[in-house]
Amino acid sequence: MRDFVSGGSELFWQRQSMFVGASLLTGYYFSARIAIFCYGLLLLSEAVDYLITRKVLAWNDPTPQTARYFMGWITFSTVLSAGSVSLFTILVARQEGISYHFTPLLFMFSAAIFAAMYNHQLVRILTIRLAIYGATLIYIPARDLWISDAAIQSHLWLQFATTLFVLYFIVDCGLVFLRLYRKNLDTIDALRQEHEKTKRAFEAKSRFLAVVSHELRTPLTSIKGGLDIVNSGVLGDVPDNMKTVLDAAQKNSHRLADLIDDLLDLQKIDAGEMSFKMAEVDLVSLVSDALSACKSYGELAKVSFRFEAPPDRPRVFGDSGRLMQVLANLLSNAAKFSAPGDEVVLRVEQNAGKVRICVEDHGIGIPPNAKSKVFGRFSQVDSSDRRRIGGTGLGMNITRQIVMAHSGSIDYDSELGKGTTFWVELELLAPTAQPRSDAPDGDTLDLIATPA
């Protein structure tokens, strides 16, 4: 019912234009009295329809009794409206006398097609309206045949047969629109059911990740910490025959902890719960801190980092912790795919109100058309068993989500065998020319990882 009355209210001005046009033609060529009387009757039916529409749209009592009440009023409004249109057409046809009745039949045909197209939501209403219009279409030429007692060769019989053909076409149109509407309702219902299934699956995934967070994180932290202490030699020298096994266990415990952290970040992003503490961020300090934090990772990969600091101190508006996470992912990836002894260069460039952070390596490069794998979930460009340093396959996807939350962009330029440059572009705040206390004199800040 709501679909029906909503669609009817949207078509109000279309109906008025049809009524006004028909009234003007009738008043000029046939009878002004008929035009005024019938137009007033049509306006009365529109007023009744408007009142019913308001009540149905405000209806909040989903009981069968209320539904039957409103259906009764809609039926009354339909009979009043269709009867007014039919009376208008019949009066015009009677003004013409025995004739071909082109104008009144065209009025009736237009009204019937309009009903077939826009009254399909309620079968009862569609049937009533088409029945009234169909009876009127038959009555006009049949009355001429009755009065004139025309022979079968008369054009009046041709008009009657044509009217029957047009009536069949109108009914068929009504059935087509009704079937399409019902099909759309079935599709919407199926989509609604799939949406509910998806919501339940998402809730189940969220609960699972909560279990991972609370039930796995605590014991894993203890295991990882214990392995770190044992391998550090604090508890004594580790026997050679145990060292390999303990090293592997320590490495995989760190990988598992990283995977849990990434899964939790992913869940927060999907749920829209990842929080950002936005403030002014000094990029020189941020990059320096990120390089210091990744120094141990560079040592593990036997790769050195070099920061080509800008002449001033560009600032952006963002979450320093999340931006640190972005840089950590980019630096670790650059080290992961570089050869031992290589150097990873980090630059900060400014251009046209934007600042770009570039991380350049000279590693194996990325194949063409691999962007979906680079920024996808649980996917890696190098997915072979020969990778020297593992990963979760989530880091770059999370990185992209964080950058997008800062209204920034991330991409890369790469050439196989020559290396890759990842860059993150952010909106630049007004830069200030301040001396850098955390960088040595010169153009670069070097953090060299000594190969083991």
ZATIGU-912508 format. One record per residue (C-alpha): residue number from 1; residue in three letters; y, z, x. Coordinates in steps of 0.05 Angstrom, whole numbers, padded with zeros to 5 digits. Example, Ala and Ser with C-alpha at 12.3 -4.5 7.8 and 13.67 -1.06 7.14 Angstrom:
BEGIN
(r 1 "Ala" (-00090 00156 00246))
(r 2 "Ser" (-00021 00143 00273))
***
This chain:
BEGIN
(r 1 "Met" (00000 00000 00000))
(r 2 "Arg" (00048 00016 00056))
(r 3 "Asp" (00034 -00051 00088))
(r 4 "Phe" (00048 -00085 00022))
(r 5 "Val" (00114 -00050 00006))
(r 6 "Ser" (00138 -00054 00078))
(r 7 "Gly" (00125 -00129 00080))
(r 8 "Gly" (00160 -00136 00013))
(r 9 "Ser" (00223 -00099 00036))
(r 10 "Glu" (00227 -00143 00098))
(r 11 "Leu" (00227 -00205 00054))
(r 12 "Phe" (00283 -00180 00008))
(r 13 "Trp" (00337 -00228 00033))
(r 14 "Gln" (00289 -00287 00032))
(r 15 "Arg" (00274 -00274 -00042))
(r 16 "Gln" (00348 -00267 -00057))
(r 17 "Ser" (00364 -00334 -00025))
(r 18 "Met" (00310 -00367 -00068))
(r 19 "Phe" (00336 -00333 -00132))
(r 20 "Val" (00408 -00351 -00118))
(r 21 "Gly" (00391 -00423 -00102))
(r 22 "Ala" (00348 -00431 -00165))
(r 23 "Ser" (00402 -00398 -00208))
(r 24 "Leu" (00457 -00443 -00182))
(r 25 "Leu" (00417 -00506 -00195))
(r 26 "Thr" (00399 -00482 -00264))
(r 27 "Gly" (00470 -00463 -00281))
(r 28 "Tyr" (00499 -00529 -00258))
(r 29 "Tyr" (00447 -00578 -00285))
(r 30 "Phe" (00416 -00542 -00345))
(r 31 "Ser" (00446 -00478 -00374))
(r 32 "Ala" (00492 -00426 -00346))
(r 33 "Arg" (00469 -00376 -00398))
(r 34 "Ile" (00396 -00383 -00377))
(r 35 "Ala" (00416 -00378 -00304))
(r 36 "Ile" (00456 -00313 -00314))
(r 37 "Phe" (00404 -00281 -00359))
(r 38 "Cys" (00344 -00296 -00314))
(r 39 "Tyr" (00381 -00277 -00251))
(r 40 "Gly" (00398 -00210 -00282))
(r 41 "Leu" (00325 -00200 -00301))
(r 42 "Leu" (00304 -00216 -00229))
(r 43 "Leu" (00354 -00166 -00202))
(r 44 "Leu" (00326 -00113 -00249))
(r 45 "Ser" (00256 -00127 -00222))
(r 46 "Glu" (00283 -00122 -00151))
(r 47 "Ala" (00315 -00054 -00167))
(r 48 "Val" (00249 -00028 -00194))
(r 49 "Asp" (00213 -00054 -00133))
(r 50 "Tyr" (00263 -00020 -00087))
(r 51 "Leu" (00253 00048 -00120))
(r 52 "Ile" (00177 00042 -00116))
(r 53 "Thr" (00181 00020 -00043))
(r 54 "Arg" (00221 00082 -00024))
(r 55 "Lys" (00171 00128 -00059))
(r 56 "Val" (00110 00095 -00027))
(r 57 "Leu" (00140 00098 00043))
(r 58 "Ala" (00156 00172 00033))
(r 59 "Trp" (00085 00186 00006))
(r 60 "Asn" (00051 00242 00045))
(r 61 "Asp" (-00003 00263 -00006))
(r 62 "Pro" (-00066 00222 00009))
(r 63 "Thr" (-00103 00238 -00056))
(r 64 "Pro" (-00137 00188 -00102))
(r 65 "Gln" (-00094 00211 -00161))
(r 66 "Thr" (-00029 00197 -00124))
(r 67 "Ala" (-00057 00129 -00100))
(r 68 "Arg" (-00074 00110 -00171))
(r 69 "Tyr" (-00004 00132 -00194))
(r 70 "Phe" (00031 00088 -00143))
(r 71 "Met" (-00016 00030 -00156))
(r 72 "Gly" (00003 00033 -00229))
(r 73 "Trp" (00077 00029 -00213))
(r 74 "Ile" (00066 -00028 -00163))
(r 75 "Thr" (00026 -00065 -00217))
(r 76 "Phe" (00083 -00055 -00267))
(r 77 "Ser" (00133 -00080 -00217))
(r 78 "Thr" (00090 -00141 -00202))
(r 79 "Val" (00083 -00159 -00276))
(r 80 "Leu" (00158 -00151 -00286))
(r 81 "Ser" (00175 -00194 -00225))
(r 82 "Ala" (00124 -00249 -00237))
(r 83 "Gly" (00140 -00250 -00311))
(r 84 "Ser" (00215 -00258 -00296))
(r 85 "Val" (00201 -00317 -00249))
(r 86 "Ser" (00154 -00349 -00299))
(r 87 "Leu" (00203 -00340 -00357))
(r 88 "Phe" (00258 -00371 -00315))
(r 89 "Thr" (00215 -00431 -00300))
(r 90 "Ile" (00191 -00440 -00373))
(r 91 "Leu" (00263 -00437 -00400))
(r 92 "Val" (00285 -00491 -00350))
(r 93 "Ala" (00225 -00535 -00369))
(r 94 "Arg" (00242 -00528 -00443))
(r 95 "Gln" (00313 -00549 -00428))
(r 96 "Glu" (00285 -00614 -00399))
(r 97 "Gly" (00242 -00629 -00460))
(r 98 "Ile" (00182 -00674 -00451))
(r 99 "Ser" (00190 -00696 -00379))
(r 100 "Tyr" (00158 -00696 -00310))
(r 101 "His" (00188 -00626 -00297))
(r 102 "Phe" (00197 -00636 -00223))
(r 103 "Thr" (00248 -00579 -00215))
(r 104 "Pro" (00213 -00523 -00254))
(r 105 "Leu" (00144 -00540 -00226))
(r 106 "Leu" (00173 -00540 -00156))
(r 107 "Phe" (00204 -00471 -00170))
(r 108 "Met" (00136 -00446 -00194))
(r 109 "Phe" (00099 -00477 -00136))
(r 110 "Ser" (00146 -00444 -00086))
(r 111 "Ala" (00138 -00376 -00119))
(r 112 "Ala" (00062 -00382 -00119))
(r 113 "Ile" (00058 -00402 -00046))
(r 114 "Phe" (00105 -00345 -00028))
(r 115 "Ala" (00059 -00297 -00065))
(r 116 "Ala" (-00004 -00325 -00032))
(r 117 "Met" (00027 -00315 00037))
(r 118 "Tyr" (00057 -00246 00028))
(r 119 "Asn" (00017 -00209 -00027))
(r 120 "His" (-00051 -00210 00008))
(r 121 "Gln" (-00051 -00136 00026))
(r 122 "Leu" (-00071 -00115 -00045))
(r 123 "Val" (-00123 -00160 -00079))
(r 124 "Arg" (-00106 -00133 -00148))
(r 125 "Ile" (-00032 -00149 -00141))
(r 126 "Leu" (-00047 -00218 -00111))
(r 127 "Thr" (-00093 -00234 -00169))
(r 128 "Ile" (-00043 -00212 -00222))
(r 129 "Arg" (00014 -00251 -00192))
(r 130 "Leu" (-00026 -00315 -00181))
(r 131 "Ala" (-00055 -00309 -00251))
(r 132 "Ile" (00014 -00305 -00282))
(r 133 "Tyr" (00041 -00363 -00239))
(r 134 "Gly" (-00022 -00404 -00251))
(r 135 "Ala" (-00017 -00395 -00326))
(r 136 "Thr" (00055 -00417 -00324))
(r 137 "Leu" (00038 -00478 -00282))
(r 138 "Ile" (-00014 -00500 -00332))
(r 139 "Tyr" (00029 -00482 -00393))
(r 140 "Ile" (00088 -00527 -00375))
(r 141 "Pro" (00051 -00595 -00372))
(r 142 "Ala" (00000 -00573 -00425))
(r 143 "Arg" (00056 -00560 -00475))
(r 144 "Asp" (00083 -00630 -00465))
(r 145 "Leu" (00013 -00659 -00478))
(r 146 "Trp" (00005 -00617 -00541))
(r 147 "Ile" (00073 -00637 -00569))
(r 148 "Ser" (00071 -00711 -00552))
(r 149 "Asp" (-00004 -00721 -00564))
(r 150 "Ala" (-00001 -00769 -00505))
(r 151 "Ala" (-00057 -00819 -00490))
(r 152 "Ile" (-00100 -00809 -00429))
(r 153 "Gln" (-00064 -00867 -00394))
(r 154 "Ser" (00003 -00828 -00399))
(r 155 "His" (00037 -00802 -00337))
(r 156 "Leu" (00038 -00734 -00372))
(r 157 "Trp" (-00037 -00730 -00361))
(r 158 "Leu" (-00027 -00748 -00288))
(r 159 "Gln" (00024 -00691 -00283))
(r 160 "Phe" (-00027 -00643 -00315))
(r 161 "Ala" (-00082 -00664 -00267))
(r 162 "Thr" (-00035 -00659 -00207))
(r 163 "Thr" (-00016 -00589 -00229))
(r 164 "Leu" (-00090 -00568 -00231))
(r 165 "Phe" (-00098 -00596 -00160))
(r 166 "Val" (-00037 -00557 -00136))
(r 167 "Leu" (-00063 -00494 -00170))
(r 168 "Tyr" (-00129 -00501 -00132))
(r 169 "Phe" (-00090 -00509 -00067))
(r 170 "Ile" (-00049 -00445 -00082))
(r 171 "Val" (-00111 -00404 -00096))
(r 172 "Asp" (-00144 -00429 -00033))
(r 173 "Cys" (-00083 -00410 00008))
(r 174 "Gly" (-00085 -00341 -00022))
(r 175 "Leu" (-00158 -00332 -00003))
(r 176 "Val" (-00144 -00357 00068))
(r 177 "Phe" (-00088 -00306 00079))
(r 178 "Leu" (-00131 -00252 00048))
(r 179 "Arg" (-00189 -00266 00095))
(r 180 "Leu" (-00142 -00267 00155))
(r 181 "Tyr" (-00111 -00200 00134))
(r 182 "Arg" (-00180 -00168 00126))
(r 183 "Lys" (-00202 -00196 00193))
(r 184 "Asn" (-00140 -00166 00226))
(r 185 "Leu" (-00155 -00099 00192))
(r 186 "Asp" (-00226 -00100 00220))
(r 187 "Thr" (-00199 -00118 00289))
(r 188 "Ile" (-00148 -00061 00286))
(r 189 "Asp" (-00203 -00013 00264))
(r 190 "Ala" (-00248 -00035 00321))
(r 191 "Leu" (-00191 -00027 00371))
(r 192 "Arg" (-00176 00042 00343))
(r 193 "Gln" (-00249 00063 00352))
(r 194 "Glu" (-00249 00036 00424))
(r 195 "His" (-00184 00073 00437))
(r 196 "Glu" (-00216 00138 00413))
(r 197 "Lys" (-00276 00125 00458))
(r 198 "Thr" (-00230 00112 00517))
(r 199 "Lys" (-00191 00176 00503))
(r 200 "Arg" (-00256 00216 00502))
(r 201 "Ala" (-00279 00183 00567))
(r 202 "Phe" (-00212 00198 00599))
(r 203 "Glu" (-00216 00271 00577))
(r 204 "Ala" (-00286 00276 00605))
(r 205 "Lys" (-00263 00247 00671))
(r 206 "Ser" (-00205 00296 00673))
(r 207 "Arg" (-00253 00354 00661))
(r 208 "Phe" (-00299 00328 00715))
(r 209 "Leu" (-00242 00325 00765))
(r 210 "Ala" (-00221 00395 00745))
(r 211 "Val" (-00292 00418 00762))
(r 212 "Val" (-00287 00380 00828))
(r 213 "Ser" (-00222 00416 00843))
(r 214 "His" (-00244 00486 00826))
(r 215 "Glu" (-00319 00486 00840))
(r 216 "Leu" (-00324 00441 00902))
(r 217 "Arg" (-00258 00451 00937))
(r 218 "Thr" (-00267 00526 00952))
(r 219 "Pro" (-00337 00522 00983))
(r 220 "Leu" (-00318 00457 01019))
(r 221 "Thr" (-00258 00491 01050))
(r 222 "Ser" (-00304 00547 01076))
(r 223 "Ile" (-00354 00496 01104))
(r 224 "Lys" (-00300 00455 01137))
(r 225 "Gly" (-00266 00515 01166))
(r 226 "Gly" (-00332 00542 01193))
(r 227 "Leu" (-00349 00476 01226))
(r 228 "Asp" (-00279 00472 01257))
(r 229 "Ile" (-00287 00542 01287))
(r 230 "Val" (-00357 00526 01314))
(r 231 "Asn" (-00336 00461 01345))
(r 232 "Ser" (-00273 00492 01375))
(r 233 "Gly" (-00317 00536 01420))
(r 234 "Val" (-00286 00601 01396))
(r 235 "Leu" (-00355 00628 01379))
(r 236 "Gly" (-00385 00603 01444))
(r 237 "Asp" (-00407 00539 01475))
(r 238 "Val" (-00443 00491 01428))
(r 239 "Pro" (-00511 00468 01455))
(r 240 "Asp" (-00513 00394 01472))
(r 241 "Asn" (-00571 00381 01425))
(r 242 "Met" (-00529 00408 01366))
(r 243 "Lys" (-00461 00378 01384))
(r 244 "Thr" (-00474 00309 01355))
(r 245 "Val" (-00499 00337 01289))
(r 246 "Leu" (-00441 00387 01283))
(r 247 "Asp" (-00389 00334 01301))
(r 248 "Ala" (-00417 00288 01246))
(r 249 "Ala" (-00417 00346 01196))
(r 250 "Gln" (-00345 00364 01214))
(r 251 "Lys" (-00322 00292 01207))
(r 252 "Asn" (-00356 00282 01140))
(r 253 "Ser" (-00330 00348 01112))
(r 254 "His" (-00259 00324 01127))
(r 255 "Arg" (-00274 00258 01093))
(r 256 "Leu" (-00301 00294 01032))
(r 257 "Ala" (-00239 00338 01029))
(r 258 "Asp" (-00195 00277 01033))
(r 259 "Leu" (-00234 00243 00977))
(r 260 "Ile" (-00226 00304 00932))
(r 261 "Asp" (-00151 00306 00946))
(r 262 "Asp" (-00144 00232 00931))
(r 263 "Leu" (-00184 00238 00866))
(r 264 "Leu" (-00140 00294 00842))
(r 265 "Asp" (-00077 00254 00859))
(r 266 "Leu" (-00106 00195 00821))
(r 267 "Gln" (-00121 00238 00761))
(r 268 "Lys" (-00049 00264 00761))
(r 269 "Ile" (-00021 00194 00765))
(r 270 "Asp" (-00065 00169 00707))
(r 271 "Ala" (-00045 00229 00665))
(r 272 "Gly" (00028 00222 00683))
(r 273 "Glu" (00027 00293 00712))
(r 274 "Met" (00045 00279 00784))
(r 275 "Ser" (00109 00318 00797))
(r 276 "Phe" (00165 00296 00842))
(r 277 "Lys" (00219 00341 00872))
(r 278 "Met" (00274 00291 00882))
(r 279 "Ala" (00330 00304 00932))
(r 280 "Glu" (00366 00270 00989))
(r 281 "Val" (00318 00254 01045))
(r 282 "Asp" (00338 00240 01118))
(r 283 "Leu" (00290 00183 01138))
(r 284 "Val" (00296 00196 01212))
(r 285 "Ser" (00273 00268 01204))
(r 286 "Leu" (00220 00247 01154))
(r 287 "Val" (00191 00194 01200))
(r 288 "Ser" (00193 00240 01260))
(r 289 "Asp" (00155 00293 01221))
(r 290 "Ala" (00104 00242 01197))
(r 291 "Leu" (00092 00217 01268))
(r 292 "Ser" (00082 00288 01293))
(r 293 "Ala" (00033 00303 01236))
(r 294 "Cys" (-00007 00239 01251))
(r 295 "Lys" (-00010 00250 01326))
(r 296 "Ser" (-00080 00280 01322))
(r 297 "Tyr" (-00103 00221 01281))
(r 298 "Gly" (-00076 00174 01335))
(r 299 "Glu" (-00113 00213 01388))
(r 300 "Leu" (-00178 00206 01348))
(r 301 "Ala" (-00167 00130 01342))
(r 302 "Lys" (-00141 00126 01415))
(r 303 "Val" (-00077 00093 01389))
(r 304 "Ser" (-00004 00110 01406))
(r 305 "Phe" (00055 00112 01358))
(r 306 "Arg" (00127 00090 01374))
(r 307 "Phe" (00188 00100 01330))
(r 308 "Glu" (00246 00052 01338))
(r 309 "Ala" (00300 00098 01309))
(r 310 "Pro" (00361 00066 01276))
(r 311 "Pro" (00431 00078 01303))
(r 312 "Asp" (00451 00120 01243))
(r 313 "Arg" (00414 00167 01195))
(r 314 "Pro" (00397 00129 01131))
(r 315 "Arg" (00382 00172 01070))
(r 316 "Val" (00345 00159 01006))
(r 317 "Phe" (00335 00198 00941))
(r 318 "Gly" (00262 00219 00936))
(r 319 "Asp" (00208 00271 00944))
(r 320 "Ser" (00200 00285 01018))
(r 321 "Gly" (00129 00311 01009))
(r 322 "Arg" (00106 00249 00972))
(r 323 "Leu" (00142 00202 01020))
(r 324 "Met" (00108 00239 01077))
(r 325 "Gln" (00042 00224 01042))
(r 326 "Val" (00061 00150 01039))
(r 327 "Leu" (00077 00148 01114))
(r 328 "Ala" (00014 00186 01131))
(r 329 "Asn" (-00028 00134 01093))
(r 330 "Leu" (00008 00076 01126))
(r 331 "Leu" (00002 00106 01197))
(r 332 "Ser" (-00071 00125 01189))
(r 333 "Asn" (-00088 00055 01163))
(r 334 "Ala" (-00051 00023 01221))
(r 335 "Ala" (-00089 00067 01271))
(r 336 "Lys" (-00155 00055 01235))
(r 337 "Phe" (-00152 -00020 01243))
(r 338 "Ser" (-00123 -00021 01313))
(r 339 "Ala" (-00162 -00027 01377))
(r 340 "Pro" (-00165 00032 01425))
(r 341 "Gly" (-00104 00031 01470))
(r 342 "Asp" (-00061 -00007 01420))
(r 343 "Glu" (00009 00015 01399))
(r 344 "Val" (00033 00023 01327))
(r 345 "Val" (00108 00013 01319))
(r 346 "Leu" (00149 00044 01263))
(r 347 "Arg" (00219 00017 01246))
(r 348 "Val" (00273 00034 01196))
(r 349 "Glu" (00316 -00025 01176))
(r 350 "Gln" (00376 -00030 01129))
(r 351 "Asn" (00398 -00091 01089))
(r 352 "Ala" (00441 -00101 01027))
(r 353 "Gly" (00438 -00031 01000))
(r 354 "Lys" (00365 -00021 01015))
(r 355 "Val" (00326 00012 01070))
(r 356 "Arg" (00258 -00013 01094))
(r 357 "Ile" (00207 00028 01131))
(r 358 "Cys" (00160 -00017 01171))
(r 359 "Val" (00094 00002 01202))
(r 360 "Glu" (00070 -00052 01250))
(r 361 "Asp" (00002 -00054 01283))
(r 362 "His" (-00031 -00106 01328))
(r 363 "Gly" (-00100 -00098 01299))
(r 364 "Ile" (-00150 -00143 01264))
(r 365 "Gly" (-00102 -00165 01209))
(r 366 "Ile" (-00116 -00176 01135))
(r 367 "Pro" (-00148 -00239 01106))
(r 368 "Pro" (-00108 -00281 01058))
(r 369 "Asn" (-00114 -00266 00983))
(r 370 "Ala" (-00137 -00195 00997))
(r 371 "Lys" (-00078 -00159 00965))
(r 372 "Ser" (-00119 -00136 00905))
(r 373 "Lys" (-00168 -00102 00953))
(r 374 "Val" (-00113 -00072 00995))
(r 375 "Phe" (-00078 -00038 00936))
(r 376 "Gly" (-00139 -00031 00891))
(r 377 "Arg" (-00180 00030 00875))
(r 378 "Phe" (-00244 00046 00912))
(r 379 "Ser" (-00237 -00019 00951))
(r 380 "Gln" (-00227 -00033 01024))
(r 381 "Val" (-00215 -00097 01063))
(r 382 "Asp" (-00265 -00075 01115))
(r 383 "Ser" (-00322 -00048 01074))
(r 384 "Ser" (-00376 -00059 01126))
(r 385 "Asp" (-00418 -00004 01157))
(r 386 "Arg" (-00386 -00018 01225))
(r 387 "Arg" (-00319 00015 01209))
(r 388 "Arg" (-00300 00064 01264))
(r 389 "Ile" (-00260 00109 01218))
(r 390 "Gly" (-00277 00118 01144))
(r 391 "Gly" (-00234 00123 01083))
(r 392 "Thr" (-00236 00137 01009))
(r 393 "Gly" (-00210 00069 00986))
(r 394 "Leu" (-00156 00104 00945))
(r 395 "Gly" (-00101 00117 00995))
(r 396 "Met" (-00063 00052 00988))
(r 397 "Asn" (-00068 00053 00912))
(r 398 "Ile" (-00039 00123 00911))
(r 399 "Thr" (00014 00101 00961))
(r 400 "Arg" (00035 00043 00916))
(r 401 "Gln" (00040 00089 00856))
(r 402 "Ile" (00084 00139 00894))
(r 403 "Val" (00130 00083 00919))
(r 404 "Met" (00136 00055 00848))
(r 405 "Ala" (00154 00124 00822))
(r 406 "His" (00213 00122 00872))
(r 407 "Ser" (00235 00055 00842))
(r 408 "Gly" (00215 00022 00908))
(r 409 "Ser" (00168 -00033 00930))
(r 410 "Ile" (00112 -00039 00980))
(r 411 "Asp" (00080 -00100 01011))
(r 412 "Tyr" (00055 -00127 01077))
(r 413 "Asp" (00057 -00188 01123))
(r 414 "Ser" (-00006 -00202 01163))
(r 415 "Glu" (-00040 -00252 01208))
(r 416 "Leu" (-00114 -00249 01225))
(r 417 "Gly" (-00126 -00227 01296))
(r 418 "Lys" (-00052 -00211 01309))
(r 419 "Gly" (-00037 -00151 01265))
(r 420 "Thr" (-00004 -00128 01202))
(r 421 "Thr" (00064 -00100 01182))
(r 422 "Phe" (00066 -00057 01120))
(r 423 "Trp" (00135 -00042 01092))
(r 424 "Val" (00164 00004 01040))
(r 425 "Glu" (00233 -00013 01011))
(r 426 "Leu" (00276 00040 00977))
(r 427 "Glu" (00346 00046 00950))
(r 428 "Leu" (00394 00068 01006))
(r 429 "Leu" (00442 00125 00996))
(r 430 "Ala" (00509 00122 01032))
(r 431 "Pro" (00490 00128 01106))
(r 432 "Thr" (00525 00177 01152))
(r 433 "Ala" (00534 00167 01226))
(r 434 "Gln" (00509 00233 01254))
(r 435 "Pro" (00480 00247 01323))
(r 436 "Arg" (00405 00253 01324))
(r 437 "Ser" (00382 00320 01350))
(r 438 "Asp" (00308 00303 01342))
(r 439 "Ala" (00308 00238 01381))
(r 440 "Pro" (00318 00229 01456))
(r 441 "Asp" (00373 00186 01485))
(r 442 "Gly" (00356 00112 01479))
(r 443 "Asp" (00329 00068 01425))
(r 444 "Thr" (00259 00095 01413))
(r 445 "Leu" (00222 00159 01398))
(r 446 "Asp" (00153 00156 01428))
(r 447 "Leu" (00093 00199 01409))
(r 448 "Ile" (00038 00176 01454))
(r 449 "Ala" (-00033 00194 01438))
(r 450 "Thr" (-00072 00204 01503))
(r 451 "Pro" (-00138 00167 01498))
(r 452 "Ala" (-00198 00213 01504))
***
